[in-house]
Amino acid sequence: MDTSFEQKHLKKGYKYVAGVDEVGRGPLAGPVVCAAVIMPTDTLIDGVKDSKKLTEKKREELDALIRERAVAYSIFEVSPEEIDRINILNAVKKCMTGAVNGLSVTPDVTIVDGVDIGLAFNAEYVIKGDDKCYSVSCASIIAKVYRDNLMKEYAKTYPEYSFEKHKGYGTKEHIGKIKEIGPCILHRKTFIKNFWEEPVK
């Protein structure tokens, strides 16, 4: 993992380059979570890459290092209820904007994982940015660890859904449980309407 994307902007005279990524766009339950982070580029944290390619233990180790070394970082979440109300694309836009605006240091430019979704700040969009750009990878790791831990906490309140296992994603076990006992308030109504039409508990 190198910092060529960051260096390109730093050479233009920018001082602070942030990376932002989202986790939880696709699950049937739980919030979408975004993290924004500004990392120093003189010394890199070894092992940083797309959070999906790391073990849970390694993600947690890197999460602690990223938070410790970051110039600034911010985490923002959008609830299942709001995802249903404004749709997932608008929820991701709100989430990313909230994360970037929450940084204690204002970035000059933000590198965003994915396609151009028209965010209202100076942004460069990089497809598979979480696997190509150091600061976006760092953002993906802290967002993933935060959301996974959140779903583990929700599992204590709603143990029947096993959120600690699938983190709200649409596994066969999860869908089967929704069909069996119905959804809870953490479920996204617009995501389960193909197989559940009754009121949410």
HELIX and SHEET records of a PDB file:
HELIX    1   1 SER A    4  LEU A   10  1                                   7    
HELIX    2   2 SER A   51  LYS A   53  5                                   3    
HELIX    3   3 GLU A   56  ARG A   69  1                                  14    
HELIX    4   4 PRO A   80  ILE A   86  1                                   7    
HELIX    5   5 ILE A   88  ASN A  101  1                                  14    
HELIX    6   6 GLY A  129  LYS A  132  1                                   4    
HELIX    7   7 TYR A  134  THR A  157  1                                  24    
HELIX    8   8 PRO A  159  TYR A  161  5                                   3    
HELIX    9   9 PHE A  163  HIS A  166  1                                   4    
HELIX   10  10 LYS A  172  ILE A  181  1                                  10    
HELIX   11  11 LYS A  189  ILE A  192  1                                   4    
SHEET    1   A 5 ALA A  72  VAL A  78  0                                        
SHEET    2   A 5 VAL A  32  ILE A  38 -1                                        
SHEET    3   A 5 VAL A  17  VAL A  23 -1                                        
SHEET    4   A 5 VAL A 109  ASP A 113  1                                        
SHEET    5   A 5 ALA A 123  VAL A 126  1                                        
END                                                                             
